[in-house]
Amino acid sequence: MDFDVIVIGGGVGGYSAALRAAELGKKVAIIEKDEIGGECINRACIPSKTLIDAVKILNKIKKASWIKASATLDYEELSRFKDKIIESVKGKMIKNLENRSVTIIKGKGEIKREGEVDVNGKIYTADKIVIATGSSPISLPAFPLNGKNVLDPWTAMNLPSLPQKIVIVGGGVAGVELATLFKAMGKDVTILELMPQLLPGFDKDIANETKKRLEERGVKIYLQANSKIIESEDKVIFDVTLPSSNEKVSGDLAVITIGRKPNTEGLDLQAVHVNVDKRGYIIVNDRAETSNPKYYAVGDVAGMPLSATKAWKQGIVAGDNIGGISSTMPKYSPISIFADLEIGSVGKTLDDLKKDNVEGKEITVKMEDIPRAWTLNETKGFLKIVVSGNKIVGAHMVGEGATEVINTLSLALEAGLTVDDLYKVLFSHPTVTEIISEVMQRLKYGEVY
């Protein structure tokens, strides 16, 4: 064998799998056809959050009446800053791999036979193989990508400049984040969402608060919008069927945030007895194992949820199990959305409990009830915690700091903490996280503030 472990794909899931297996004494190679860090580091998570954080700073300055200097966004300078961050993060990842003696192989890894990976005609062998090839946007019949003015979100976000009128198809996580970014840059933004609410699948109150905030910023949102592109030569024109009308919506650029497929081209999974689901995603258990005990799969290629959060942990779980440490995926996976008002969500909603015929209730505390929100000059939003008896089963927050607060609540759910347990915890004052203490207080005895 050339290696104990070969990882195909150098995104966050492949990286964490390779690093963890190497830490546990395995001889590891990682194969990447493009850039270490994958889509998240190079084109999606890190660049998008860099840009969004920048425009949020600008929004805060504009909102602060006591700051008299005017501020504008230098997009070219911001893009250079973004690129510098990407290179810094990617460079650290490469250094970490090198420090663990992981061999980095440039090229596309293909699977043709058991225990072998073909890279540009050269065969490498390994006892264990981790598939971490990610996913890619697909061109849907109603929204054909053309590489010009109908683009996937990450291609659009990395354009050197943006036109004035932008139409976003899909009001999910990517759609909401991009609407936040583009609107703060002074663009005319429209969202077309097929479902009855923005952020389908999220808590309804979270979705409504987010919709309200985006509309206050000037984003136009169509819900229950059954749309298709009917022209894209110059302007992009959509035919939009709504519950009670039919409209034409046009823009200079269309960003299609729906539709992805697993990257399995060149991987003869059938030949190595690795099973996939009806959409082509590799089926894994909670140990990241496939139907073939010598093959693991992590990240987007292993199915929902398609997130770097899951990919990172799944890679570690795969590395643990390959290295002889029994490990499983957490029960809970928090979701963070870096919108104008941040969103954090983990666990069940009250509607989920009702569908399961489980008794429960939800307690909501508004951000305006927390002193720290006033010092931050951002009192919009709330934290909602869902309980069944004394058990905490879900938490959903919109507002300043939500993407950080939700991690504390994810820890509480994973550890099986109860209302009584969290009530005993002392949260420092004044902080945003203190809002958890206020929810527990109201669950037990009533209001403090």
N, C-alpha and C positions, 0 to 999 in steps of 0.2 A: 504494500500500500504506500502511495506517495504521502498521504495525510491520514490522520485519524478522522478529521472532519473537513468537509468542504462546504462552504456557505455560498450559495448562488444569489447574489444581490447585496449591494453595499449600502442600502438605506438604513434607517434607524433600527429596524428589526434584525436585519442581517448583521449589522455592526454589533448590536448587543449580544446576539447569539455567538458570534465569533469571539468577541472579547471574553465572554463568560466561560466558554469552553476552553479557551487558552489559559484563563486564570486557574482552571481546574486541571491543568497539566496536559491538555490535548495539543497535538500538532495540527494547526488549523491554517487553511487557506480561505480567502474570501475573493470571489470573482465579481467584478463590477464592470459593466460595459460603458458606463458614462462617468459619473462622479461619486466618490464616497460621500455618504450622507443622503443620497437618493433625492427623491422629489421634495421631501419635507425640508431638508436643510438647504437645498439649492434653489428651489422654485416655489415652495408652498409655505409651510409653517413659519420658518424663520424670516424669510423676506416679507411675508404678509404682515406678521406681527410687528416687524420693524417699521413698516410704513404706517400701519394703523396706530401704533403708539405715538408716532410723530404727529399725525393729524389730531390725535386726542390732546396732545400738548397744546397744539394750536387752538383747538376749541376751548380749552381751559383758559388760555390767555384772553381770548375774545370774550369769554363769559365774565372774567374778573374785572369789575368796574373800577377797581383801585389800581389796575395796571394801565397806564396812559399811553405807553408806546404801542405803535401799530406793529403787527407781525404778519409776514407772508411766508408762504412755503416755497423754498427753492428746490424744485423736484429733481433737478440734475444733481445738486449737492446731496440731497437725501438718497438718491439712487447710488451714488458713490459710497455713502455711509453704509447702505444696505449691503452692497457688494463686499465691503470690508468686513462686515460682520459674518457674512457667509463664508468668506475665506478663513476667518479666524476660527469659527466653529469647525469647519471641515478640516482645517490644519490640525486642530487638537485631536479630532477623531483619528486621523491618519497616524499622528504621533502615538496615541494610545495603542493602536494596533501594532505599530512597530515595536513599542516597548514590551509588548507581550509576544513578540516574535511571530506574529500572524503574517503569512505571506499574502501580499496583495497582487492579484492577477488581473490585468486589464483585458477585457474582452467579453463576449457574450457566452455564457455557459449554457450548453445544451445537454440534455439527457437522452441517451439512446439505448444504453444498456445498464443493467444493475451494477451499482458501485462505481460508475464511471461518469465523468463530466468532460465533454468535448469543448475546448476553447480554441477557436480558429484552427481546428484540425489537430490540435495537440490533446492527448488524452491524459487526464489526471484521475487517480483512483483514491477512494476513501472508504472507510468502514461506515461512516454516517454522513448523510448529506442533508443540509438544511436549505429548503427552497424559500427564498425571501425576495421574490422578483416583483412584488408590488402590483399595482393596477394602473390602467391608463384611461383617459377619456375616450368615449366612443361617439361617433357621429351618428346621431339619430335621424331617421327619415324626415321628421318635422323640423329638425334643426341641424342641417348638414354643415359641419365645420369646413371652412374654406381657406383657413390660414391667412385671411386678409381682414375681413370685418365681422366674421362669425368665428369666435375663438373659445377655447376652453379657458377656465378662470386663471390658471397660472401663466399661460401664455399672455393673456390680456394684462395681467398685473405687472408683468416684466417688460411691457412695451416701453420704449424710450420716452414716448409722449402719448397722451390720450386725447381722443376727440371730445367734443362737448356733450353730445347726447348718447347715453349708454343705456341699453336695455339688458337687464339680467333675467335669464330664465331660470327659475328655481329660487324659492325663498327659504331654503334650508341654511345650514351653518355657513357654507361658502358664500351663498347669495347675500346673507345679512352682513357678513364681514366685508365683502367687496362693496356693498352699497354704502356702508359706513365710510370706507376709504374714499371711494370715488366722489361721494357727496361733499366730504370735507375738502376735497381738492377743487371744489367749485363746479362740478359737473352736474348736468341734468340727468337724474337717475330714475329709472322705472324698473320695478320688479314684477314679473309675471309668475304667479304661483297657482298651480292646478288645484291644490287642496283648499278646504274652507278656511284654514288658518295659516298664518305665517309660521315658520318653524314647525312643520308637521311632526307629530309625535312628542312634542314637548308639552309641558304644563300649559294649559290654555291662558292662564293669567300672565305667565312669562311671555308667551307669544303676543298677547294683546298689548302689554307694556312696551315690548320691543317695537311693535308696529306703530304705536302712538309716538314713540320717540323718533323713529325714522321719518314719519310723516311730519312731525314738528320741524325736522331738519330740511324738509322739502322733497323727500323721496316719495314718488308716486307708486302706490302698491295696488295691484289687481289680484284679488283672490278668486278662486274658482274660475280661473282663466285658462280655458282650453285653447292653446295657441299653436301657430305654426308659421314658419317663415314663407312668405310668398314672393319675396324679391330681395336680392342682396347684391346686385350689380354695383350700385352706388350707395344709396341708403339701404339699411336693412328694414324691411317692412313686414310686420306680423299681422296676420289675421287672428283676432282674439274673440272667441265666443265666450260671453259671460252669461250668468243665469237669466238675465232679462234684456240683454242687448248684444250687438255685435259691433266691434270697433276695429279700427286700423291703428296700430301703434308703430312708430318708426324711430329709428336711432341711427347714429353714425357707426356704432359698434354694438354687436350683440355678444354677450358673455353667457355661455351655456354651462350651468353648474350641475346639470343632471346627467346621469349616464356614465358608468365606468365598467370596465371589464378586467378580469385578472390577466396578468402578463404570463401566459403559459406557452407562448409560441416557442418552438424549438425544444420543448420539454415533452418527451414521449412518456407521459405519465401512465398510460395504459401498459406500456412495455415493462414498467417497473412496479406495476400493481398498486399504484397510488390512486385512490378514488376521488372523484370530484362530484359536486352537486350539479343540479340542472342548469345553473348559470356558469359552470366551469370553475368555480372556486374550490380549492382543495379542502377536503373534509379532514378536520383534526379534532382530537379530544382535548381535555383541559390540561394535558401535558405537552401540547403542541405536536403530538405524534400523529402520523398518517396511518392509513391501512397497511402500509409496509413498515415494519419496526425499524428499518434502517434509514427511513426518510422522515424528516420533520418539515413543517411549514409554518411560517410566521408572517405577521403583517397582513397587508391587503389581500395577498394571494390566498390567504387562509380564510377569507370571508369576513362577514360583518362582525363588529363595526369596522369601517375603513378609517382607522385613525392611527396617528403616530403614537398616541398614548398606549393603545393596545399592542401595537407592533413592538414597542420598546420592551414591555414586560414579557410579551410572548417570546421574544428572543432570549431573554434571561432565563425563562422557564425551560426553553429548549436546551440552552447551554447547560443549565443545572442537570437536567435529566441525562444528557449525553455524558456529562462529567461524573455521574454516579450519585448525584444528590436528588432525591425525589422531590419534585416541585410541581405545583399546579397553578393555573391562572386564578387570580382573585375572583370573587363572586361579583364584585361591583367595579364598574369602569366609569369614572367621572367624565363628564363632557364639559368643555369650556368653549365659550364663544366670545371672541374679542371684538364685540360690537361697541358702539358709542356708549351704551350702558352694558357693561360686561354681564355675561350669563354663565352660571354654573349649575349643573344638574347631575344628580346621581340617584339611583334607585327608583322606586315606584311613585306614581302620582295617585291621588285619591280616585281618579277615574279607573286606574289600573286595579285598585282594590275592589271597586264596585264590580268590574268585569269578572273578577275572581271570586265574587260573593264573600269577600272578607270585610269584616267590620273595621272601620278606621275613621280618623279625622285628621284635619290639617289645621295648623296654627300659623298665622302670618304676622310678621312684624315688619312695619315699614321702615325704610332707611331713615326717614325723618325723625324716628323715635330714638336714634342712636347719636349721641353727641359728636362722635368722630365724623359723621356724614356732614354735619354743619361746618366743621373746621375745614373739610375738604371742598366745601362749596358744591356738594353734589348730594342732594337729599331725595332724589327720585329712586324708586325701586323698592324691593322688599326681599325678605327671606321667608320661605314657606317650608315647614317641616311636616312630613306626613308620618303619623304613628298608628300602630294597631295595638291597642292596650298600652303596655309600657314599652313596647318595642319600636324603635325608630326604623322606618322602612323606606324613607325617601327624603330628599332635600332638594329644593329648587330655588335659585336666587337670581335676581337681576338687580344690578346696581354696581357702584364703585367697589372694586375688590372682590367681586363674586367669583372670579376664576381662582383666587387664592383660598377664600373661605370654604369653597366646595371640597377642597382636599382634606380639610379637617373633618368635614362631615362624611366624606368617603371613608376615612380611617375609622370613624365611629361605627359606620355600618359594617365594615369589614370585620371589625373586632366584636361586633354584636353588642355594642354598648346600648344601654337602655336610657330612658328619660331620667331615671334616678341617677344613673352613672354620670351623665353629662351635667346634670344639675349640680353635682358636687365639684365640677371643674371650675377653677378660677381663671377668668380671661382678663388680661391686662386692660386697663382703662387709660385713655380713650382709644379704642381700636375698632376697626370694622368687624373683626371676628367676635367682638363682644355681643354682636347681634344674636349669636347662638345662645349665649347666657340668657338674654331677654326672652327668647322663645321658650327655653326650659322653664324660666320663672313663670311665664304665663300658662304653660302647661300644668304647672304644679299649683300656683297660688294666685296668679293675676299679674297686673302690670307693675313695673318698677318706674319707668319713665312716663 
